[in-house]
Amino acid sequence: MSRRTPPPDPATSRSRLAAVRNAATAVAVVVGGGAVLSFDAAADSGPLELRPAASSVIAPVPAPAVAPTTDPAGVAFVGHSDPGAMVAARNEAVDEAMAQLAAAREAERAAAEREAAARAAERAAVWDRLADCESGAWDRDRQPVPGTATWDYGLRPSEDGFFEGGLQFHPVTWDEFRDPDMPDHAGRASRAQQIAIAERVLEAQGWEAWPVCSRKLGYR
C-alpha cells in the first residue's frame, strides 16, 4: 500500500497564509502601461495571483501651457511668449493695416477727383465751343474759330450791348439766374461764373436758349 500524505492542518495553513500576506500584500510595481499592480493572496490556499490594485491608474502629468500663436484679430505671434511682446506685435500689425487702408482710401479719393476734373474739363470744352460760336470769330466756311470767344463781350462801345458775355446772355436772363454776389453784367463775370450760369439756363430752357449756335454745333 502507498503511504497517504496527511492533509495539512488548517491552523498551520492559516498561519502560513497570514505570514505571506504580511510580507507580500500591497507590494506595488509600475509596469510599462502605467498601471499599478499588487501581489495579494487569491485564496486561503494555492499559489498567489497577480491582480490590479484598487487604484491602478496613474494621473497623467499635465502638459505645460503653450502661449497662443494668434490673437482674436488673427495676428500671428509665433515665437512670442512675453505678453508685452505679443501686444506690441499686434499693435504694429494693426498700424500697418490701418496705414494700408488709409493709402487705399486716399488713392480712391484722388481717382474720384481726377475723374470729376476730367468730366468738368469735357463739359467746359462744350461751353468753350459754344462761346467761340456766340462771341468769337468765324472762318470763311462760317465755322467758329477755336479760342476766339470774347468773354467780356458787351463792355466796349463798338460791341452790340444787347447781349452780354462770351455766351451772349440776355440781360434779363443773366439777372434772373446769377447769384447776388456776381457782377450785374455778364461781361464782367469770369469765364467759370458764366459757365455756371449757363448750366442753370440750360437746365431751365434747354439748348434752345442758344438757337443758332447750338444747332450749328450739333448740340440739339
C-alpha positions in Angstrom: 0.0 0.0 0.0 1.1 3.5 -0.7 1.5 5.9 2.2 -1.1 8.6 2.2 0.0 12.2 2.9 -1.9 13.5 5.8 -4.0 16.6 5.0 -2.5 19.9 6.0 -3.5 21.3 9.3 -6.0 24.1 8.8 -4.4 26.1 11.6 -1.0 25.8 10.0 -2.3 26.8 6.6 -3.9 30.0 8.1 -0.7 30.9 9.9 1.4 30.4 6.7 -1.1 32.5 4.7 -1.1 35.3 7.2 2.7 35.5 7.1 2.6 35.6 3.3 0.1 38.4 3.4 2.1 40.4 5.8 5.2 40.1 3.6 3.7 40.4 0.1 0.4 42.2 0.2 0.3 45.7 -1.3 3.8 45.5 -2.9 3.3 47.7 -5.9 5.1 47.7 -9.2 4.8 50.1 -12.1 4.7 48.3 -15.5 5.2 49.7 -19.0 1.5 50.6 -19.5 1.4 52.8 -16.3 -0.8 50.5 -14.3 -0.1 49.7 -10.7 -0.3 46.0 -9.7 -0.1 44.4 -6.3 0.6 41.0 -5.0 -2.2 39.6 -3.0 -3.3 36.2 -1.8 -6.0 34.8 -4.0 -7.5 32.4 -1.5 -6.8 30.5 1.6 -4.6 28.1 -0.3 -2.8 27.7 -3.6 -0.4 30.0 -5.4 -0.6 33.8 -5.2 -2.2 35.6 -8.1 -1.2 39.0 -9.6 -4.1 41.3 -9.6 -4.6 45.0 -10.4 -4.6 47.2 -7.4 -7.7 49.1 -6.4 -6.2 52.3 -7.7 -4.4 51.1 -10.7 -4.4 54.4 -12.9 -1.7 57.0 -12.5 -3.0 60.5 -13.1 -1.4 62.0 -16.3 1.0 64.8 -15.9 -0.5 67.9 -17.4 1.3 69.4 -20.4 2.9 72.8 -19.9 0.8 75.7 -21.1 1.7 76.9 -24.5 1.4 80.6 -25.4 -1.2 81.2 -28.1 0.3 81.8 -31.6 -2.6 84.1 -32.7 -4.8 86.6 -31.0 -8.6 87.0 -31.8 -7.7 89.5 -34.5 -5.7 86.8 -36.3 -2.3 88.4 -35.8 0.4 85.8 -35.6 2.6 85.6 -32.5 4.9 82.7 -33.4 7.8 82.6 -31.1 6.4 85.2 -28.6 5.8 84.1 -25.0 6.0 87.6 -23.5 2.5 89.2 -23.3 4.1 92.6 -23.8 5.8 91.5 -27.0 2.6 90.0 -28.2 0.7 93.2 -27.7 3.4 95.2 -29.4 3.4 92.9 -32.4 -0.4 93.1 -32.6 -0.3 96.9 -32.4 2.3 97.0 -35.1 0.2 94.8 -37.4 -2.9 96.9 -36.8 -1.0 100.1 -37.5 0.3 98.7 -40.8 -3.2 97.5 -41.8 -4.6 101.0 -40.9 -1.9 102.7 -43.0 -2.7 100.4 -46.0 -6.4 101.3 -45.6 -5.7 105.0 -45.4 -3.5 104.7 -48.5 -6.2 102.9 -50.4 -8.8 105.5 -49.4 -6.5 108.3 -50.5 -5.9 106.6 -53.8 -9.7 106.2 -54.3 -10.3 109.8 -53.4 -7.6 111.0 -55.8 -9.0 108.9 -58.6 -12.5 110.3 -58.0 -11.1 113.8 -58.1 -9.3 113.1 -61.4 -12.5 111.6 -62.9 -14.6 114.6 -61.7 -12.0 117.0 -63.1 -12.0 115.2 -66.5 -15.7 115.4 -66.7 -15.6 119.1 -65.8 -13.0 119.8 -68.4 -15.0 117.9 -71.0 -18.1 119.8 -70.1 -16.2 123.1 -70.2 -15.0 122.3 -73.7 -18.6 122.1 -74.8 -19.2 125.7 -73.5 -15.9 126.9 -75.0 -17.1 125.8 -78.4 -20.4 127.5 -77.9 -18.7 130.7 -76.8 -16.5 130.6 -79.8 -19.6 130.4 -81.9 -21.6 133.0 -80.0 -19.0 135.7 -79.4 -15.9 134.7 -81.4 -14.7 134.8 -85.0 -16.0 132.6 -87.8 -13.8 131.4 -90.7 -14.7 131.6 -94.4 -16.7 128.5 -94.1 -18.7 130.1 -91.4 -17.4 127.8 -88.7 -16.4 129.0 -85.3 -12.7 129.6 -84.8 -11.5 127.8 -81.6 -10.2 130.1 -78.9 -11.7 133.3 -80.2 -14.6 133.7 -77.7 -15.0 137.2 -76.2 -15.8 136.5 -72.5 -16.1 140.3 -71.7 -18.3 140.9 -74.7 -20.6 144.0 -74.4 -18.3 146.2 -72.4 -16.8 148.2 -75.4 -18.8 150.8 -77.2 -18.1 149.1 -80.6 -19.8 145.9 -79.5 -23.5 145.3 -79.5 -24.5 145.8 -76.0 -27.8 143.9 -76.2 -26.2 140.6 -75.4 -23.5 140.1 -72.7 -20.5 137.9 -72.1 -18.9 135.1 -74.0 -22.1 133.1 -74.1 -24.3 136.1 -75.1 -26.7 136.2 -72.2 -29.7 138.4 -72.5 -29.5 141.0 -69.6 -32.8 139.8 -68.2 -31.7 136.1 -68.3 -28.4 137.0 -66.6 -30.1 138.9 -63.8 -32.6 136.0 -63.3 -30.1 133.2 -63.0 -26.9 134.9 -61.5 -26.0 134.8 -57.8 -26.5 138.1 -55.9 -22.7 138.5 -55.4 -22.0 138.1 -59.1 -21.5 141.2 -61.4 -24.6 142.7 -62.8 -23.1 142.5 -66.3 -22.2 139.1 -67.7 -19.1 140.5 -69.4 -17.7 141.4 -66.0 -18.1 137.9 -64.7 -15.3 135.3 -65.0 -15.5 132.5 -67.6 -16.2 130.0 -64.8 -19.1 132.1 -63.5 -20.6 132.5 -66.9 -20.4 128.7 -67.5 -22.0 128.1 -64.1 -24.9 130.3 -65.0 -25.1 128.8 -68.5 -25.6 125.4 -66.8 -28.6 126.8 -64.9 -30.1 128.3 -68.1 -29.6 125.0 -69.9 -31.4 123.1 -67.2 -34.3 125.5 -67.3 -34.6 126.4 -71.0 -32.6 123.7 -72.9 -30.2 124.3 -75.8 -32.9 126.5 -77.4 -31.6 129.4 -75.3 -28.8 129.5 -77.9 -30.8 128.6 -81.0 -28.4 129.2 -83.8 -25.1 128.0 -82.4 -26.4 125.0 -80.5 -27.8 123.7 -83.8 -24.7 124.6 -85.8 -22.5 122.7 -83.3 -24.9 119.7 -83.2 -25.9 120.1 -79.5 -29.5 119.6 -80.5 
